[in-house]
Amino acid sequence: MTPELLIGSITLFVLAIFLGVELITKVPATLHTPLMSGANAISGISIVGALIGANVAYAGGSTVTSGILSFVAVVLAMINVVGGFAVTNRMLNMIAGKKKKRGA
């Protein structure tokens, strides 16, 4: 990896962090559930990409490092998806509970 590519990659990563922080702090509380659902969809896409990467690493006889990184990517994305769905389900149940109490 050339120094120019490394500096460009680090710069992009830092800018993504700043953008993410600004985006999350500006989202009103009523939009957190739809935002969580969108993040789950993106994590699902990450899982597919990590599985494809793991398959390429396995089939190509690549180094062990790429296989390990693919496995870690799958595990972390799955934790994000499962946790996100659990939080979204809990929030939707809380909202549904308020509607039931009001209607009774």
Secondary structure, 3 states (H helix, E strand, C coil): CCHHHHHHHHHHHHHHHHHHHHHHHHCCHHHHHHHHHHHHHHHHHHHHHHHHHHHHHHHCCCCHHHHHHHHHHHHHHHHHHHHHHHHHHHHHHHHHHHHHHHHC
